[in-house]
């Protein structure tokens, strides 16, 4: 009797163990397709985030990790706010564990934005977890460019008369001029840019994912801290003044007179408004 019972238990255990063995080749194909589907959602924040588990994370180069659904959504907002933004990626390989509940994809990507002189091409590794409903979702995503961003490999000297001014990017209010002095503000590398603003020019409360270093070259520019523009909280910074604003610090600014400011730091340089309704690029 005991032997029969032992035999029955053994059969049940072996059956359960066998049932956990997945069709690995089929799951690899499923994972490749799932990664392709995720790529198609790149311009839709809700769909993009829906592919990521609640405690998932994205690890972009030169930036803090984007943790959890809120962090991933904020990262997507930063990237998609770049003028001319588009990104595509193509999985080239997938591997799945024997139990069929965890796997990874590797592939290549191409990122375009108006701040880039040319498309950024790179590679990525994405770790996926299968959910109770059988759907694959992203647990971790890591990517980086094939070539390093522009670094201090050669000197840069620009005479004031040679600065190439153009209209400020669409995420800033109209009426200002902007110029890139050195580097590429769209990449994870050092950059120097300038902004030329008329008197009364205002920038609503916002924050950056990286440190911002501001130098006032001419006129008087004012900066205040907080989640909402408050003229009474502004501190005047006349020509020669400087300000260092840590990553994610909420702040706002105003040109008290016609002013030129210079901003330097390590990119990518993106501007995120505390109130999305203040973003000029989102207004029709």
Secondary structure, DSSP 8 states (H G I E B T S, - for coil): -HHHHHHHHHHHHHHHHHHT---HHHHHHHHHHHHHHHHHTTT-HHHHHHTEEEEEEEE-TTS--EEHHHHHHHHHHHHHTSTT-EEEEEEEEEEE-TTSSEEEEEEEEEEE-TT-SS-EEEEEEEEEEE-TTS-EEEEEEEEEESS----SSS-----GGG---EE--TTS-TT-EEEEEEE-TTSSSEEEEEEEE-TT-EEEEEE-SS-EEEEEEESEEEEEESSS--GGG-EEEETT-EEEE-TT--EEEEESSSEEEEEEEES----EESSGGG-GGG--
